[in-house]
């Protein structure tokens, strides 16, 4: 038995889109540890594409913008898998079709959709699977390393992630009334994913963030997956309601002398 103790544990993973997805890497690592991974994707087309990149495993379809789909899918999952030991919530969406505008011009429609998909879906999924969760199950969501730094290219997604982080704390408290289910947010720095590629100006920010890391190398998605496995495992049983930041020391290093010089602020 490994240190993580994930063998034969049933873990539901929401959000695999392709091989670059954080959820894909987490699921891959889980299966390597002997866990039973249950995949949930957004659409039938996504199910067909994901089925081509994973070994045989159950895949369910659920568009979390629709409450009836959440209820239906979670009911189907619990019929097939009566006890769930963990949930991975790796879902986020913001409509950047029109590019970035000043934050104060954010539309109500776009803001509310982002909060609905990126934050409320965690609450809805947790509630829908509540009765099937093992009493000591672990639920994790993928957030971001900071919601206070006002990166203009991230727009209204950052406030949605701030709501997500707060929701993790409230879910932890709420579920503690009847269980030992844990909720934690995994908060990585900038990553190379297909979703991030759609954010205006992301590449420039990614390259700057890489320079700011203490090691001079960007965070890898596999490193996020490794941390996710720890949070899902009994090895992290003392952690609940936490925001675990992975940024390779980026937040410590903005005033590194070489970075400051490259900005032409000093001679």
N, C-alpha and C positions, 0 to 999 in steps of 0.2 A: 504494500500500500504506500502511495506517495505521501509526501508532506502535505499536499493540498487536500487530499481526501475527496476528490471529485469523481472517483470511479462509480459508474452506474447512477450518477445523479442526473435527474432530468432538468435541463436548463432551456428555457424558452428565449430565443434570440430574435429580437425585432430589429429590422433595418438593414439586412444584407442587400446591397445593390449590385456589387461586382467584387472583383478580387482586391480592389483598393480600399474597400469599405472597412472601417474599424470593426464593424460587426462581423465581417467575414473572418478577419484575423482572430478575433476573440473566439468565434465558433470553431475555427480550425484548431486553436490551442486547447479548447475544451475537449474536443474529440481525441486529441493526442493524449489527454489525461484520462481518457476512458469515460467521459461524460456522455450522456445521451442528449444530443442537441436537437431541439425542435425549432425549425426556422419559420419566421413569419415575415412575409414580404408584402409590398404595397398592392401589386396587381397580378393578374394572370400572366401577362407578358413578362413581368419580372420573375414570376415563378418558373417560367419556361427557361429563361436565361440563367437563373441561379442554379437550376437543376443540372445544367451542363458543367458547372464549375465545382460542384461538391459531390462527394461520394453519396451513395444512397442514404437518404434521411427524409423524415417527414417535413413537408413544406406547406404552410397554410397561407391564405391570402387575406389581407385585412388593410383597408384604407382607413387610417385612424381619424380622418376627418368626419367619419360617419359612425355615430354611436351604435347604431344597429349592427354594423359590421364588427365592431369590437365585441359586442355581446355574443354575436353568432360565432365568431372565430374562437373566442375564449371557451365557449361551451363545447365546441368541437374538440378543442385541445384537451379539455379536462375529461371528456368522454374517453379519449384515447390514452390519456396520461393522467390518471387520477391524482397523483401526487407530484407537485412541482417543487424543485429545490432551489430554483433561482430564475431570475428574469434579467435579461440584458435589454435595456431601452436605448437604442442608438438611432433615434429618429429626430430629424430637424428639417425644416423647410422655410425658406423665405423667397418671396417672389421678387427677383431682381431683373425682370424682363425689361424694364424701362431704365435700367442703370441706377446709379446712386444719386439721391437728391439730398439736400440738407435735412438733417434729422427732423427738424420741426415741420417739414413738409410730408413726413411719413403719412400714408393714407390709413384711415381706420381699417379698411378691408385688409390690407397687407399686414398691418400690425396684429390684428386679431387672429388672422389665419396662422401667422407664425407662432403666436402664443398657444393657439389651439393644437397645432401639430407638434410643436417642439416641447411644450410643457404639459398642457392638460392631458395629452395622451398618456403620460406616465401615470397620472392619477386614475384615469379611466381604466387602463389596463390592470393596474394593481387592484382596483376594486373588483373588476370582472373576474380576476383569477384568485381573489382572496381566499375563498373556501378550499381551493386546491393546494394552496401553498403549505409546505411543511412548516411546522411551528418555528423552526430555526432557519427558514429560507433567507436567501440574500438577494436583494434587488439593487441593481446598479443602473445608473444613467450616464451617458457621455455628455459632459458639459464642456466648458472652455476654461483656460487657465486663469483668466480674469474677466470680470464683467464691468470693471470700473475704468479700465483703460479705453478711452474713446477713439478706437480705430474707426475712422470714418467709413471705410469700405465694409465694415461689418454691420453698420446701420442698426436697424431695429432688432436684429437677432440677439444682440448683447442683452437688452432688457428682457427678452424672452428667456435667455439662459439664466439671468438673475432670478427670474420667477421660478425656473426649474430648480435652481439650487435651494431656494427657500422651500419649495414644495417637498423636496427630499427630507428636510427637517420636520415638516409638519406630518408627512406620511410616517416617518419613524415614530413620532410621538403618538399618532393616531393608532397605528397598528400595535403599539406596545400595550394597549388596553386589553388585548386578547391573545397576543402571541409574542414570540421573540424574533419575528421577521425584522431584518435589518435593511436599511435604505442608505446608500451612499452614492455620491456623485464623483465620477472620475473626470478630472479636469485637465486635459492635455493642452500643450501649446500648439503652435501651428503645425499641421500635418499635410502631406501630399495625398489628397483623396480626390475622387471625382467630384464630390459635392463642393469641396473648397475651390475647385477650378472654376466653378460658376460664379464665384464672388468677385466683383470688379476690384481690381487692384491687389488681389490676394498674392500674386506671385512676388511683387515687390516687397510686400510685408513679410512673406515667408523668408525671402533672402535676407532681409534685415534681422528677423528673429533668429535666423541661423547664426549670424555674426554675433548676436548678443548672448548666445548660450556660452556657458563657461568652457565647454569643450570645442566650440566652433563647429559643431555638427548639429543638424536639425534632429528633432525628436523623430523616432521611427514608430510607425504604426504597430510594429511587433512589440515594442516596449510598452505601449499602451495596453496591448492585449495581455502581456504578462502581468501588469498591475491589475487588470480586470479579473484575471483568474484568482489572484490573491484575495480580492474583495469578495468574490463569489464563494470562496472556500471557507471551511470552518477555521482555517488558520487566522482569519481576520475577525473572529467572533467578538472581539472587544470593540470593534469599530461600528458606529451607528450614527447616522445623521451627519456624516463628514463630507468635506470637499477635499479630495486628494489631488493635489496639483502635481503634474508632470511637465516640466518645461526645461529640463537640463540646465537649471540654474539661470535661465534667461532673466527673471525678474530681479536678480541680484546684480546684473552686469551692465546696465544701461550706460553707466559712466566709465566703462573701460576706456583707458587712455587711447587705444588704437581706434576704437569706435568714435570717440570724440574728435580725434584728429581727422578721421575720414570725412567727418561732417564739416570740416574746415572751420571749426569753432576756435581752434588754437593753431599756432604756427606749425 
